[in-house]
Amino acid sequence: MELSSVCHSDPETLGGIWVFNGTRVPVRSLFDHLAAGDSIDDFLEGFPSVQREQVQALLRAFAEQLPLAA
């Protein structure tokens, strides 16, 4: 899966920070929430313009980029 199907970067939107498509919600916000121990549901409650499917697709896309062995 291509990240561009879930998020994008545009210099005209928040200075080029990666945001979820169709929103102004930075992708970094998801990772900050998860790192703080929040659930995906907590994140979605705070950012209702982001769809659960977008979060799931983003996490799958990142997981696909991880090497299988160190």
C-alpha positions in Angstrom: 0.0 0.0 0.0 1.2 3.5 -0.9 1.3 6.1 1.9 0.0 8.6 -0.6 -3.4 6.8 -0.5 -3.6 7.7 3.2 -1.6 10.8 3.8 0.2 13.6 1.9 2.5 16.5 2.3 1.7 19.9 0.7 3.7 23.1 1.3 0.4 24.9 1.4 -1.0 22.8 4.2 0.6 23.3 7.6 3.9 24.1 6.0 4.3 20.7 4.4 3.8 18.5 7.4 2.4 15.1 6.6 -1.4 15.0 7.2 -4.1 12.5 6.7 -5.8 12.9 3.4 -8.9 15.0 3.5 -7.9 16.6 6.9 -5.4 18.9 8.4 -4.5 16.4 11.1 -0.8 15.7 11.2 0.2 12.0 11.0 2.7 12.7 13.8 -0.3 13.3 16.1 -1.3 9.6 15.8 2.2 8.5 16.8 2.4 11.0 19.6 -0.9 9.7 21.0 0.1 6.0 20.7 3.5 6.7 22.3 1.6 8.4 25.2 -0.4 5.2 25.7 -3.6 6.4 24.1 -5.6 3.9 22.1 -6.6 4.4 18.5 -10.1 5.0 19.7 -8.8 7.9 21.9 -7.1 9.4 18.9 -10.1 9.1 16.7 -12.3 10.7 19.4 -10.0 13.7 19.4 -9.7 13.9 15.6 -13.1 12.9 14.2 -12.1 14.0 10.6 -9.7 11.0 10.5 -11.3 7.7 9.6 -10.4 4.4 11.4 -9.6 2.9 8.0 -7.0 5.6 7.4 -5.2 4.8 10.7 -5.3 1.1 10.0 -4.0 1.6 6.4 -1.2 3.9 7.7 -0.1 1.4 10.3 -0.1 -1.4 7.7 1.9 0.7 5.3 4.5 1.4 7.9 4.6 -2.2 9.0 5.2 -3.3 5.3 8.3 -1.1 5.3 9.9 -2.8 8.2 12.6 -5.4 7.4 11.7 -9.0 8.2 15.0 -9.7 9.9 17.7 -7.6 11.5 
